[in-house]
Amino acid sequence: MRRPRLLYVPFWATYVFLYAPIAVLVVMSFNSGDSPYSFEGLSLKWYGELAGNAEIGKGLVNTLVVAAGSTVLSTVLGTLLAVGMARHSRSKVLDAIGVLPAVLPDLVLAIGLLVFYASIRMTLGLHSVLLAHTVFGMAFVAAVVRTRLAHADTSLEEASRDLGAGPVTTFFRITLPQLAPGIAAGALLAFTLSVDEFVIAFFTAAPTEPTLPIVIYSMVRFGVTPEINALATLLLAVSFTVVIVAQRMTRLTESLS
């Protein structure tokens, strides 16, 4: 039985509503004119301007440092958290607390972290942003890895222990290889979230060490320029690529289970 074509209208209308502004932004990033609102011709002019902008370069370096550091910490801690919740915890309360940073509003988490830093007299800088991104990134990694753990073959771990292997040996030689696709997907997700995150970084960064989203915010307050469109296009390409790779790894995890 064929479905009425009218049922597809809301579906495609939703996609147009979501992605038409993004398509316009990408097209306008190749505008040869100075106006961000009228297209005058194709050019890579604004990508060249972007490459020579020292402020954006500094923000990009800060963002990559924070994203790389928080991804490593989030991946290690999130994996251990997932294994602990799946193998050694039967408390739904602890499970909820473990993923709470992923579902809390960014503003609430940002204010809470800022108050915590102030209470322990920690100075703000890239290290404070890195730790803040680790908090919520760890929860996302734990959620992804725990999905993989649900399909892992526990009989292999039992056989390893029966053959005399200790818990640490069993974890590194049996459990960890089974979790590898899920860990990689979680790490990519944590990296993407850290690169794009603004609210928490805005509250926990030092004024002299802004991340790239903060630099973009300071620029768009005075109006959108084609240079911003070019930067947004590059960030969009990176985000899409990382998310697609993470999605592929998640499907690989499911297919291996």
Buried (B, 14 or more C-beta within 10 A) or exposed (E): EEEEEEEEEEEEEEEEEEEEEEEEBBEBBBBEBEEBEEBEEEBEBBBEBBEEBEEBBBBBBBBBBBBBBBBBBBBBBBBBBBBBBBBEBEEEEEBEEBBEBBEBEBEEBBBBBBEBBEEEEBEBBBBBBBBBBBBBBBBBBBBBBBBBBEEBEEEBBEEBBEEEBEEEEBBEEBBEEBBBBBBBBBBBBBBBBBBBBBBBBBBBBBEEBBBBBBBBBEBEEEEBBBBBBBBBBBBBEBBEEBEEBBEEBBEBBEEEB
